[in-house]
Amino acid sequence: MFPNQRSLARRGMSTLLVWLERLKAVDLLLFAAVIMAKLYLFSQFIGMTKFEMTDKDKLIELGALMLLSFWTIWLPARGRIVALIVLNLIVSFVLYADMIYFRYFQDFISVPVLLQFSQVDSLGGSIGTLLSWKDIVFFIDWMVIVPFAVYVIWFGRRDLRSAGPPRGASPVWLKAAVRIVLSAVIFTVGTSLYFSNVNEAKRTWGQGIFVGNWWNLSIYNVTGALGFHGYDVYRYVKQNYLDAATVTAEQSSEAKQWIEERGDLRGALEQDPLFGAYAGSNVVMVQLEAFQNFMVGKSIGGQEITPNLNKLIDTSAYFSQFYHQTSQGRTSDGDFAANCSMQPVTNGSVFIQYASHEFDCMSKILKERDYATTVFHPYEGGFWNRNTMYHNMKYDKFYSLKHFILDEKVGWALGDKSFFRQSMDVVADQQKPFYSFMITLTSHHPYTMPDTEKKLDVGSLDGTIMGDYLQAVHYVDAAMGELVDRMKEEGLWDNTIFVAYGDHDNSIKDWKLFETFLGKPLSDLDREMIQKQVAMFVHLPGDGQAGTHANVAGQLDITPTILHLLGISTADRYMIGTPLLTAQPLEGKKVVLRNGAFTDGTVYYMPSGDGITENGKCWNIAAGAAGDMNACLGAIEDARTELNMSDQIVMSDLIDDFKKQGAVEARAGGGDDGEAAVAAQVEADAEAVR
């Protein structure tokens, strides 16, 4: 059958090819077995607790493999073998790339990450430390399949012809029918294995994962590694193409005019005496997890719940009507609203869906002014897609869970006391001036605290989620006290703007618990304001502007406020918020919430679920009762316009378009390039301060 001069290796490959050609689908079974082994090793190597491959996970991965490869049955033997080898190479490479990326970022590679390749490239010299000798098992089979693929391509056709057809070979039409039927069976079984198990997870323990999209690892835990990348591509295409709202030139022009009018409003306030009053100060901002306003200044069992923050009110600006403006993105929405001064989107999270878009965030603006910029959060860096978003926000460094020593396990991860202590070790030694942003975690639902940290006597609330929440808040308050003391010890307190605010509500839905704690029945307005208001403090060097500020405020106002105090103009920045600390409060100021509610501090409009304006309620805050709808009607359309304009700008990446238009217009008018423009703005800010 074979000439004597053929090598032993060639004869062996030829024999294997002939048998694979005659034994239909054996090559597909071998492919599935090898890839399943690699998927199992992948789950073991990433070493995530509660993410180990279960029997159902194996069925999901097998189903995904069948969907990935069923079509190869249509091909003749040589084509099928080469196609399966190519799929093996691709899957192996993707899994290994995921594993390396995970070791550094605690996340998987996604389409937005690939589009921001500089984040992957940032591994740089660290890549060597991420490799392990054990990784070779991912590629051992390549030593066999790659030479075999070369053989099949170059010599396979000739050797199959030399072998001749098997005895009793079937007619062509029968072979085609068998291939079609077999591929259909594989596709059907794969679909059943994959989607039945994924849908079961969506109905039970995985509810909401595909709605919030808050963590790639959570999606992987449902879909498996192969399914994750399939879903990731689908998600990206759906968000950016299928569901992307088309913005006409007219709509873009209207949005640009509207957002520039917000800039003009802020620009007019730059004659205010507080503009630049704290130029050159450091900035430390703390986002407090689920830290609501209703328990600030309150006591239980004869103990103050927030004694340290109560003391801070005496030396800081405390905003008693401060609202969170978050939606489904929760913590990430609070971060986005506070740092980038744009409304979050209604569905999902900007951090997840639009991380690659252009925004005028505080970290980016301060970095342009030679501030060191750092962000700290003691959880996995991939959660809420922070690795990618913070890269786009131009932070110099993101310190996630992997950068901390887990020496105080409280709640989800590191306790806030240790978190602040370890973060301050970095903050105290960094270049000045700096902007450091800290995101706490201990007071996260369900507020489980160790007995040693339950310092309050919560009475009848003991054993309830409200009692647990108050214990967690009391712990966070103590941690905040330690943070302030540490800043004073480091000599930072008197040259730093210190901001602390709550990110969102506490997700407690039993209003009887609130009524027990507050000792009174609650109206619909009471409940709404409790749910929407969070704590907000701003301490300025020299205890400036100390006291309670009753003017209405929201998270979108934080960045404009800080930049105003630093003397950095935001007149030409694309933001919605306005400064809160001015000599005279801004007249007509309104805070618009993501659900369409709004308040100016005197009235509070609550929209109805059916979207009909007249079915909403216009509450008189002072009276605590629903009032005349006419008091709200004039501002309802303004609130809707803000939400619609923000959505268009965020979702269609219009800030990037606006800046490109500005650059073209500047060049057409003989203006400077982008870097010169920034330098000119810095000089203008400095002159304004002088």
C-alpha positions as CSV (number, residue, x, y, z in Angstrom):
1,M,0.0,0.0,0.0
2,F,2.9,2.4,0.8
3,P,6.2,2.7,-1.1
4,N,9.1,1.5,1.0
5,Q,10.8,4.9,0.9
6,R,8.1,6.6,3.0
7,S,9.1,7.3,6.6
8,L,7.7,5.5,9.6
9,A,6.1,8.8,10.7
10,R,4.5,9.3,7.4
11,R,3.1,5.8,7.4
12,G,1.7,6.2,10.9
13,M,0.0,9.5,9.9
14,S,-1.3,8.0,6.8
15,T,-2.8,5.0,8.6
16,L,-4.4,7.4,11.2
17,L,-5.9,9.6,8.5
18,V,-7.3,6.6,6.6
19,W,-9.0,5.3,9.8
20,L,-10.3,8.7,10.7
21,E,-11.8,9.0,7.3
22,R,-13.5,5.7,7.6
23,L,-14.7,5.9,11.2
24,K,-17.1,8.9,11.0
25,A,-17.0,11.4,13.8
26,V,-14.2,9.7,15.8
27,D,-12.1,12.8,15.1
28,L,-14.8,14.9,16.6
29,L,-15.0,12.7,19.7
30,L,-11.2,13.0,20.1
31,F,-11.5,16.8,19.7
32,A,-14.2,17.0,22.3
33,A,-12.3,14.9,24.8
34,V,-9.2,17.0,24.5
35,I,-11.0,20.3,24.8
36,M,-13.1,19.1,27.8
37,A,-9.9,18.1,29.5
38,K,-8.5,21.6,28.9
39,L,-11.7,23.3,30.1
40,Y,-11.5,21.2,33.3
41,L,-7.8,22.2,33.8
42,F,-8.8,25.8,33.2
43,S,-11.4,25.8,35.9
44,Q,-8.8,24.3,38.3
45,F,-6.0,26.7,37.4
46,I,-8.0,29.9,38.0
47,G,-8.7,28.5,41.5
48,M,-11.8,30.6,42.2
49,T,-13.7,29.3,45.2
50,K,-17.3,28.3,44.3
51,F,-16.4,28.3,40.6
52,E,-15.2,24.7,40.4
53,M,-16.5,22.7,37.5
54,T,-19.6,20.7,38.6
55,D,-21.3,17.9,36.7
56,K,-23.8,20.5,35.2
57,D,-20.9,22.7,34.2
58,K,-19.5,19.8,32.3
59,L,-22.8,19.3,30.4
60,I,-22.8,23.0,29.6
61,E,-19.3,23.0,28.3
62,L,-20.0,19.8,26.3
63,G,-23.1,21.4,24.8
64,A,-21.1,24.5,23.9
65,L,-18.4,22.3,22.3
66,M,-21.0,20.6,20.2
67,L,-22.5,23.9,19.0
68,L,-19.0,25.1,18.2
69,S,-18.0,22.1,16.1
70,F,-21.2,20.4,14.7
71,W,-20.7,22.0,11.3
72,T,-17.3,20.2,10.8
73,I,-19.3,17.0,10.0
74,W,-20.3,18.5,6.7
75,L,-16.7,18.6,5.6
76,P,-14.8,15.8,4.0
77,A,-12.3,14.0,6.2
78,R,-9.3,16.2,5.5
79,G,-11.2,19.4,5.8
80,R,-12.9,18.2,9.0
81,I,-9.6,17.2,10.6
82,V,-7.9,20.5,9.8
83,A,-11.0,22.5,11.0
84,L,-11.0,20.6,14.3
85,I,-7.3,21.2,14.8
86,V,-7.7,24.9,14.0
87,L,-10.6,25.1,16.6
88,N,-8.3,23.3,19.1
89,L,-5.6,25.9,18.6
90,I,-8.1,28.8,18.9
91,V,-9.8,27.5,22.0
92,S,-6.5,26.6,23.6
93,F,-5.1,30.1,22.9
94,V,-8.2,31.8,24.2
95,L,-8.3,29.8,27.4
96,Y,-4.6,30.4,28.1
97,A,-5.0,34.1,27.3
98,D,-7.9,34.2,29.7
99,M,-5.9,32.5,32.4
100,I,-2.9,34.9,32.1
101,Y,-5.3,37.9,32.1
102,F,-7.1,36.5,35.1
103,R,-3.9,36.1,37.1
104,Y,-3.3,39.8,36.8
105,F,-6.8,41.3,36.6
106,Q,-9.0,38.6,38.2
107,D,-11.2,38.8,35.1
108,F,-11.5,37.4,31.6
109,I,-10.7,39.0,28.3
110,S,-13.8,40.5,26.6
111,V,-14.4,42.5,23.4
112,P,-14.2,45.9,25.1
113,V,-10.8,44.8,26.6
114,L,-9.5,43.8,23.2
115,L,-10.6,47.2,21.8
116,Q,-8.6,48.8,24.6
117,F,-5.6,46.6,23.9
118,S,-3.3,49.0,25.9
119,Q,-4.9,47.5,29.0
120,V,-3.8,44.0,28.0
121,D,-0.5,45.5,26.9
122,S,-0.1,47.0,30.4
123,L,0.9,43.5,31.6
124,G,4.2,44.3,30.0
125,G,7.1,43.1,32.1
126,S,4.8,41.4,34.5
127,I,3.9,38.7,31.9
128,G,6.9,36.5,33.0
129,T,5.6,36.4,36.6
130,L,2.2,35.2,35.4
131,L,3.5,32.1,33.7
132,S,3.8,28.7,35.3
133,W,5.5,25.5,34.2
134,K,2.2,23.7,34.7
135,D,0.7,25.7,31.8
136,I,2.5,23.5,29.3
137,V,-0.3,20.9,29.7
138,F,-2.5,23.3,27.6
139,F,-0.2,22.8,24.6
140,I,1.1,19.2,24.9
141,D,-1.3,18.0,22.3
142,W,0.0,20.6,19.8
143,M,3.2,18.6,19.5
144,V,1.0,15.9,17.7
145,I,-1.8,17.8,16.1
146,V,0.2,20.6,14.5
147,P,2.5,18.2,12.5
148,F,-0.5,16.1,11.7
149,A,-2.3,19.1,10.3
150,V,0.7,19.9,8.1
151,Y,0.7,16.3,6.9
152,V,-3.0,16.3,6.2
153,I,-2.8,19.6,4.2
154,W,0.3,18.6,2.1
155,F,0.1,14.8,1.8
156,G,-3.3,13.7,2.9
157,R,-5.1,13.8,-0.4
158,R,-2.4,11.7,-2.1
159,D,-2.3,9.1,0.7
160,L,-6.1,8.8,0.8
161,R,-6.1,8.2,-2.9
162,S,-3.4,5.6,-2.6
163,A,-5.4,3.8,0.1
164,G,-8.4,3.6,-2.2
165,P,-12.0,3.5,-1.2
166,P,-13.1,1.0,1.5
167,R,-15.0,-2.1,0.4
168,G,-18.7,-1.5,0.1
169,A,-18.3,2.2,0.0
170,S,-21.6,4.1,0.2
171,P,-22.9,6.3,-2.6
172,V,-22.3,10.0,-2.4
173,W,-25.9,10.9,-1.7
174,L,-26.0,8.5,1.3
175,K,-22.8,10.0,2.7
176,A,-24.3,13.5,2.4
177,A,-27.5,12.4,4.1
178,V,-25.5,10.8,7.0
179,R,-23.5,14.0,7.4
180,I,-26.6,16.2,7.5
181,V,-28.4,13.9,9.9
182,L,-25.4,13.5,12.2
183,S,-24.7,17.2,12.3
184,A,-28.3,17.9,13.1
185,V,-28.3,15.4,15.9
186,I,-25.1,17.0,17.3
187,F,-26.6,20.5,17.0
188,T,-29.8,19.5,18.7
189,V,-28.2,17.6,21.6
190,G,-25.7,20.5,22.0
191,T,-28.5,23.1,22.1
192,S,-30.4,21.0,24.7
193,L,-27.4,20.4,26.9
194,Y,-26.3,24.0,26.9
195,F,-29.5,26.1,27.0
196,S,-31.6,23.8,29.3
197,N,-28.9,24.0,32.0
198,V,-28.2,27.7,31.4
199,N,-31.9,28.6,31.5
200,E,-32.3,26.6,34.7
201,A,-29.5,28.7,36.3
202,K,-31.2,31.9,35.1
203,R,-34.5,30.8,36.7
204,T,-32.9,29.8,40.0
205,W,-29.6,30.8,41.6
206,G,-28.4,32.9,38.6
207,Q,-31.3,35.3,38.4
208,G,-30.4,38.8,37.3
209,I,-26.8,37.9,36.2
210,F,-27.6,38.6,32.5
211,V,-29.5,41.8,33.4
212,G,-26.9,43.4,35.6
213,N,-23.8,42.0,33.8
214,W,-21.9,43.1,36.8
215,W,-19.1,40.6,36.7
216,N,-17.7,38.5,33.9
217,L,-16.9,35.7,36.3
218,S,-20.5,35.5,37.4
219,I,-21.5,35.0,33.8
220,Y,-18.8,32.4,33.3
221,N,-20.1,30.6,36.3
222,V,-23.4,30.1,34.4
223,T,-22.3,29.9,30.8
224,G,-18.9,28.1,31.0
225,A,-15.7,29.4,29.4
226,L,-16.8,28.8,25.8
227,G,-20.3,30.2,26.4
228,F,-18.9,33.3,28.1
229,H,-17.0,34.3,25.0
230,G,-20.0,33.6,22.8
231,Y,-22.2,35.6,25.1
232,D,-19.6,38.4,25.3
233,V,-19.6,38.8,21.5
234,Y,-23.4,38.7,21.4
235,R,-23.6,41.3,24.2
236,Y,-21.2,43.6,22.4
237,V,-22.9,43.4,19.0
238,K,-26.3,43.8,20.6
239,Q,-25.3,46.9,22.6
240,N,-23.3,48.6,20.0
241,Y,-25.1,47.6,16.8
242,L,-28.4,45.8,17.1
243,D,-29.8,47.9,20.0
244,A,-27.7,51.0,19.4
245,A,-29.9,54.1,19.1
246,T,-29.1,56.0,16.0
247,V,-28.5,59.6,16.8
248,T,-29.2,62.0,13.9
249,A,-27.0,65.0,13.2
250,E,-29.9,67.2,14.5
251,Q,-30.1,65.2,17.7
252,S,-26.4,65.3,18.2
253,S,-26.4,69.1,17.7
254,E,-29.2,69.5,20.2
255,A,-27.4,67.3,22.8
256,K,-24.2,69.4,22.2
257,Q,-26.0,72.6,22.7
258,W,-27.8,71.3,25.8
259,I,-24.6,70.1,27.5
260,E,-22.7,73.2,26.6
261,E,-25.4,75.3,28.2
262,R,-24.6,73.3,31.4
263,G,-21.0,74.3,31.0
264,D,-22.0,78.0,30.5
265,L,-23.9,77.8,33.8
266,R,-20.8,76.5,35.6
267,G,-18.7,79.0,33.8
268,A,-20.8,81.9,35.1
269,L,-20.1,80.7,38.6
270,E,-16.4,81.0,38.2
271,Q,-16.6,84.6,39.4
272,D,-17.7,83.1,42.8
273,P,-15.1,83.8,45.6
274,L,-14.9,80.1,46.3
275,F,-13.6,79.3,42.8
276,G,-10.0,78.4,43.3
277,A,-10.1,79.1,47.0
278,Y,-8.4,75.7,47.6
279,A,-6.2,75.5,44.5
280,G,-3.5,72.9,44.7
281,S,-5.1,70.9,47.5
282,N,-5.0,67.1,47.5
283,V,-8.3,65.3,47.1
284,V,-9.4,62.2,49.0
285,M,-12.9,60.9,48.2
286,V,-14.6,58.0,49.9
287,Q,-17.6,56.2,48.5
288,L,-19.4,54.6,51.4
289,E,-21.3,51.3,50.6
290,A,-25.1,51.6,51.1
291,F,-24.5,54.5,53.5
292,Q,-27.8,56.3,53.8
293,N,-28.7,59.6,55.4
294,F,-31.5,58.6,57.7
295,M,-29.3,57.2,60.5
296,V,-26.8,60.1,60.6
297,G,-27.1,61.8,63.9
298,K,-29.4,59.1,65.3
299,S,-28.9,56.9,68.4
300,I,-30.1,53.5,69.5
301,G,-29.9,51.9,72.9
302,G,-28.3,55.1,74.2
303,Q,-25.4,55.0,71.7
304,E,-24.7,57.2,68.7
305,I,-24.8,55.2,65.5
306,T,-22.4,57.5,63.6
307,P,-20.4,59.3,66.4
308,N,-17.4,60.1,64.2
309,L,-19.4,61.5,61.3
310,N,-21.5,63.5,63.8
311,K,-18.3,65.2,64.9
312,L,-17.3,65.7,61.3
313,I,-20.4,67.8,60.8
314,D,-19.0,70.5,63.1
315,T,-16.0,71.0,60.9
316,S,-17.3,70.1,57.5
317,A,-20.0,70.9,55.0
318,Y,-22.8,68.3,55.6
319,F,-25.5,68.2,52.9
320,S,-28.8,67.2,54.5
321,Q,-30.7,66.8,51.2
322,F,-28.2,64.8,49.2
323,Y,-29.6,62.2,46.7
324,H,-28.0,59.2,45.0
325,Q,-28.7,59.1,41.3
326,T,-28.1,55.4,40.7
327,S,-30.0,52.8,38.7
328,Q,-29.2,49.1,38.0
329,G,-25.5,49.7,38.1
330,R,-25.7,50.4,41.8
331,T,-22.2,51.0,43.2
332,S,-20.7,51.5,39.7
333,D,-23.4,54.0,39.0
334,G,-22.6,56.0,42.1
335,D,-18.9,55.9,41.1
336,F,-19.8,57.1,37.5
337,A,-22.2,59.8,38.6
338,A,-19.8,61.2,41.2
339,N,-16.7,61.1,39.1
340,C,-18.0,61.8,35.6
341,S,-21.1,63.9,36.3
342,M,-23.3,62.2,33.9
343,Q,-26.5,60.2,34.5
344,P,-26.2,56.4,34.6
345,V,-28.2,54.5,32.0
346,T,-31.5,52.9,32.9
347,N,-30.6,49.3,32.1
348,G,-27.3,47.8,33.1
349,S,-24.1,49.7,34.0
350,V,-22.1,52.3,32.1
351,F,-19.0,50.6,33.5
352,I,-20.0,47.4,31.8
353,Q,-21.6,48.6,28.6
354,Y,-19.8,51.8,27.7
355,A,-16.4,51.6,29.4
356,S,-14.6,52.4,26.1
357,H,-16.6,55.7,25.6
358,E,-15.2,59.1,26.3
359,F,-16.1,61.0,29.5
360,D,-14.8,64.0,31.3
361,C,-14.1,62.3,34.6
362,M,-12.4,64.0,37.6
363,S,-9.4,61.6,37.6
364,K,-8.7,62.4,33.9
365,I,-9.0,66.1,34.4
366,L,-6.8,66.1,37.5
367,K,-4.2,63.9,35.8
368,E,-4.0,66.5,33.1
369,R,-3.0,69.0,35.9
370,D,-0.2,66.7,37.1
371,Y,-2.1,65.2,40.0
372,A,-1.3,61.6,40.9
373,T,-4.5,59.6,40.6
374,T,-5.2,56.4,42.5
375,V,-8.3,54.3,43.2
376,F,-8.7,51.7,45.9
377,H,-11.3,48.9,46.3
378,P,-10.9,45.7,48.3
379,Y,-12.6,43.4,45.9
380,E,-11.9,41.6,42.6
381,G,-10.8,44.0,39.9
382,G,-13.1,42.6,37.3
383,F,-16.2,43.2,39.3
384,W,-18.3,45.9,37.5
385,N,-15.6,45.9,34.9
386,R,-13.5,48.2,37.0
387,N,-10.2,47.3,35.4
388,T,-11.3,48.5,32.0
389,M,-13.3,51.5,33.2
390,Y,-10.6,52.8,35.5
391,H,-8.0,52.5,32.7
392,N,-10.3,54.7,30.5
393,M,-10.7,57.1,33.4
394,K,-6.9,57.5,33.4
395,Y,-6.2,56.5,37.0
396,D,-2.5,55.9,37.5
397,K,-3.1,52.8,39.5
398,F,-6.1,50.7,40.6
399,Y,-5.5,48.9,43.9
400,S,-7.9,45.9,44.0
401,L,-8.2,42.9,46.3
402,K,-5.0,41.3,45.1
403,H,-3.0,44.4,46.4
404,F,-4.3,44.1,50.0
405,I,-3.4,41.7,52.8
406,L,-6.6,40.0,53.9
407,D,-5.8,40.5,57.6
408,E,-9.4,41.5,58.7
409,K,-12.1,39.5,57.0
410,V,-15.4,41.3,57.4
411,G,-18.4,40.9,55.2
412,W,-17.6,40.3,51.5
413,A,-13.8,40.7,51.8
414,L,-11.4,43.1,53.7
415,G,-12.9,45.1,56.6
416,D,-12.9,48.9,56.1
417,K,-10.6,49.5,59.0
418,S,-7.8,47.5,57.4
419,F,-8.8,48.8,54.0
420,F,-8.3,52.4,55.0
421,R,-5.1,51.6,56.9
422,Q,-3.5,49.8,54.0
423,S,-4.7,52.4,51.5
424,M,-3.3,55.2,53.5
425,D,0.1,53.5,53.5
426,V,0.0,54.2,49.7
427,V,-1.6,57.6,49.8
428,A,0.8,59.0,52.4
429,D,3.8,58.2,50.2
430,Q,2.5,59.2,46.7
431,Q,3.3,62.3,44.7
432,K,1.5,65.5,45.7
433,P,-0.9,66.9,44.8
434,F,-2.9,63.7,44.4
435,Y,-6.5,62.5,44.0
436,S,-7.2,59.2,45.8
437,F,-10.6,57.6,45.6
438,M,-11.6,54.8,48.1
439,I,-14.6,52.6,47.7
440,T,-15.6,50.8,50.9
441,L,-17.3,47.3,51.0
442,T,-18.0,46.3,54.6
443,S,-21.5,47.7,54.8
444,H,-22.6,45.7,51.8
445,H,-25.9,43.7,51.9
446,P,-26.6,41.4,53.7
447,Y,-24.6,43.3,56.4
448,T,-23.2,40.2,58.1
449,M,-20.8,41.3,60.9
450,P,-18.7,39.2,63.3
451,D,-20.0,39.2,66.9
452,T,-16.9,41.1,68.0
453,E,-17.8,44.0,65.8
454,K,-21.5,44.2,66.9
455,K,-21.0,47.1,69.3
456,L,-24.6,48.5,69.4
457,D,-27.6,47.4,71.5
458,V,-30.2,47.4,68.8
459,G,-33.0,46.1,71.0
460,S,-35.9,44.6,69.2
461,L,-34.0,45.0,65.9
462,D,-31.5,42.4,67.0
463,G,-31.6,39.5,64.5
464,T,-33.2,41.5,61.8
465,I,-31.5,42.8,58.6
466,M,-32.1,46.4,59.9
467,G,-30.2,45.6,63.1
468,D,-27.4,44.1,61.1
469,Y,-27.3,47.2,58.9
470,L,-27.0,49.5,61.8
471,Q,-24.1,47.4,63.3
472,A,-22.3,47.5,59.9
473,V,-22.8,51.3,59.6
474,H,-21.5,51.8,63.2
475,Y,-18.4,49.8,62.2
476,V,-17.9,51.9,59.0
477,D,-18.2,55.1,61.1
478,A,-15.5,53.8,63.4
479,A,-13.3,53.1,60.4
480,M,-14.0,56.6,59.1
481,G,-12.8,58.0,62.4
482,E,-9.6,56.1,62.1
483,L,-9.1,57.3,58.5
484,V,-9.5,60.9,59.6
485,D,-7.1,60.4,62.5
486,R,-4.5,58.9,60.1
487,M,-4.8,61.8,57.7
488,K,-4.2,64.2,60.5
489,E,-1.1,62.1,61.6
490,E,0.2,62.2,58.1
491,G,-0.2,66.0,57.9
492,L,-2.8,65.7,55.1
493,W,-5.9,66.9,56.8
494,D,-5.2,70.6,56.5
495,N,-4.2,70.5,52.8
496,T,-6.7,68.1,51.5
497,I,-10.3,68.3,50.3
498,F,-11.9,65.3,51.9
499,V,-15.2,64.1,50.5
500,A,-17.4,61.2,51.8
501,Y,-20.7,60.1,50.3
502,G,-23.1,57.1,50.2
503,D,-23.4,55.3,46.9
504,H,-27.0,53.9,47.0
505,D,-29.8,52.7,49.3
506,N,-29.5,49.6,51.6
507,S,-32.0,47.4,49.7
508,I,-34.0,46.8,52.8
509,K,-37.7,46.6,51.7
510,D,-39.4,45.9,55.0
511,W,-40.7,49.4,55.9
512,K,-41.9,48.1,59.3
513,L,-38.2,47.9,60.3
514,F,-37.6,51.5,59.3
515,E,-40.7,52.5,61.3
516,T,-39.5,50.6,64.3
517,F,-36.1,52.3,64.2
518,L,-37.4,55.8,63.6
519,G,-40.3,55.4,66.0
520,K,-43.0,56.7,63.6
521,P,-45.2,55.7,60.7
522,L,-43.8,56.6,57.3
523,S,-45.7,58.3,54.4
524,D,-44.9,57.6,50.8
525,L,-42.8,60.7,50.7
526,D,-40.9,59.7,53.8
527,R,-40.1,56.3,52.3
528,E,-39.0,57.8,49.0
529,M,-36.7,60.3,50.6
530,I,-35.2,57.7,53.0
531,Q,-34.6,55.4,50.0
532,K,-33.0,58.1,47.8
533,Q,-31.0,60.2,50.3
534,V,-27.5,59.2,51.2
535,A,-24.9,60.9,53.4
536,M,-22.5,63.5,52.0
537,F,-19.7,65.4,53.7
538,V,-17.1,67.8,52.4
539,H,-14.2,68.8,54.7
540,L,-12.1,71.7,53.5
541,P,-8.7,72.9,54.8
542,G,-9.2,75.3,57.7
543,D,-12.7,73.8,58.3
544,G,-14.1,76.0,55.6
545,Q,-17.9,76.1,54.9
546,A,-18.6,74.0,57.9
547,G,-22.2,73.3,59.0
548,T,-25.3,71.9,57.6
549,H,-26.2,72.8,54.0
550,A,-29.9,72.3,53.2
551,N,-29.6,73.1,49.5
552,V,-30.6,70.1,47.4
553,A,-27.7,68.2,45.9
554,G,-26.9,65.0,44.0
555,Q,-24.0,62.7,43.1
556,L,-23.6,64.5,39.7
557,D,-22.6,67.6,41.5
558,I,-19.6,66.2,43.3
559,T,-16.9,66.5,40.6
560,P,-18.0,70.0,39.5
561,T,-17.9,71.0,43.2
562,I,-14.4,69.7,43.8
563,L,-13.0,71.2,40.5
564,H,-14.7,74.5,41.4
565,L,-12.9,74.7,44.7
566,L,-9.6,73.8,43.1
567,G,-10.1,76.6,40.5
568,I,-10.2,74.2,37.5
569,S,-12.7,75.4,34.9
570,T,-15.4,73.0,33.8
571,A,-17.0,75.5,31.5
572,D,-15.8,73.6,28.5
573,R,-16.2,70.1,30.0
574,Y,-19.1,67.8,29.2
575,M,-20.8,67.4,32.6
576,I,-24.3,67.9,33.9
577,G,-23.8,68.8,37.6
578,T,-23.1,72.2,39.1
579,P,-20.9,73.3,42.1
580,L,-22.6,72.9,45.5
581,L,-20.3,75.1,47.5
582,T,-20.6,78.7,46.3
583,A,-21.1,82.0,48.1
584,Q,-24.8,81.9,47.2
585,P,-26.7,78.6,46.4
586,L,-27.6,78.3,42.7
587,E,-31.1,79.4,42.1
588,G,-33.5,76.9,40.6
589,K,-31.2,74.0,41.3
590,K,-32.9,70.6,40.7
591,V,-31.7,67.1,41.2
592,V,-33.0,64.6,38.7
593,L,-33.1,60.9,39.6
594,R,-32.8,58.1,37.2
595,N,-36.4,57.0,37.5
596,G,-37.6,60.4,36.4
597,A,-38.2,61.7,39.9
598,F,-36.8,65.1,40.8
599,T,-36.7,67.7,43.6
600,D,-35.7,71.3,44.1
601,G,-35.8,71.0,47.9
602,T,-39.3,72.3,48.2
603,V,-41.2,69.9,46.0
604,Y,-40.6,66.2,45.1
605,Y,-42.1,64.7,42.0
606,M,-42.6,61.0,41.9
607,P,-43.5,59.6,38.5
608,S,-46.2,56.9,38.1
609,G,-45.4,53.5,36.8
610,D,-47.4,54.0,33.7
611,G,-45.3,57.0,32.6
612,I,-48.3,59.3,32.4
613,T,-47.3,62.7,33.8
614,E,-50.6,63.5,35.4
615,N,-50.6,60.2,37.3
616,G,-47.5,61.1,39.2
617,K,-47.4,62.9,42.5
618,C,-46.1,66.3,43.4
619,W,-45.2,66.4,47.1
620,N,-44.8,69.5,49.1
621,I,-41.8,68.6,51.2
622,A,-42.4,71.1,54.0
623,A,-46.0,70.0,54.4
624,G,-45.2,66.3,53.9
625,A,-48.2,65.9,51.7
626,A,-49.1,65.6,48.0
627,G,-49.8,69.0,46.6
628,D,-50.9,70.7,43.5
629,M,-49.4,69.0,40.4
630,N,-48.9,72.5,38.8
631,A,-46.0,73.0,41.1
632,C,-44.1,70.3,39.3
633,L,-45.5,70.4,35.8
634,G,-43.1,73.1,34.6
635,A,-40.0,71.0,35.5
636,I,-41.1,67.5,34.4
637,E,-40.1,68.1,30.8
638,D,-36.7,69.5,32.0
639,A,-36.1,66.4,34.0
640,R,-36.9,64.2,31.0
641,T,-34.7,66.2,28.8
642,E,-31.8,65.8,31.1
643,L,-32.2,62.0,31.2
644,N,-32.7,61.8,27.4
645,M,-29.7,64.0,26.6
646,S,-27.5,62.2,29.0
647,D,-28.5,58.8,27.5
648,Q,-27.8,60.0,24.0
649,I,-24.4,61.4,25.0
650,V,-23.4,58.3,27.0
651,M,-24.7,55.6,24.8
652,S,-23.7,57.1,21.5
653,D,-20.2,58.2,22.7
654,L,-21.1,61.8,21.7
655,I,-18.4,63.4,23.9
656,D,-15.8,61.9,21.7
657,D,-17.6,63.3,18.6
658,F,-18.0,66.7,20.3
659,K,-14.2,66.8,21.0
660,K,-13.4,65.8,17.5
661,Q,-15.6,68.5,16.2
662,G,-14.0,71.0,18.5
663,A,-10.5,69.9,17.3
664,V,-11.5,70.3,13.6
665,E,-13.0,73.7,14.3
666,A,-9.9,74.8,16.2
667,R,-7.7,73.7,13.3
668,A,-9.9,75.4,10.8
669,G,-9.7,78.6,12.8
670,G,-5.9,78.3,13.3
671,G,-6.2,77.0,16.9
672,D,-3.7,75.0,18.8
673,D,-3.7,71.2,18.9
674,G,-5.1,69.2,21.8
675,E,-2.1,69.3,24.1
676,A,-1.6,73.0,23.6
677,A,-5.3,73.6,24.3
678,V,-5.0,71.7,27.6
679,A,-1.9,73.7,28.5
680,A,-3.7,77.0,27.7
681,Q,-6.6,75.9,29.9
682,V,-4.3,75.1,32.8
683,E,-2.8,78.6,32.4
684,A,-6.2,80.1,32.3
685,D,-7.2,78.3,35.5
686,A,-4.1,79.5,37.2
687,E,-4.7,83.0,36.1
688,A,-8.3,82.9,37.4
689,V,-7.1,81.7,40.8
690,R,-4.5,84.4,40.9
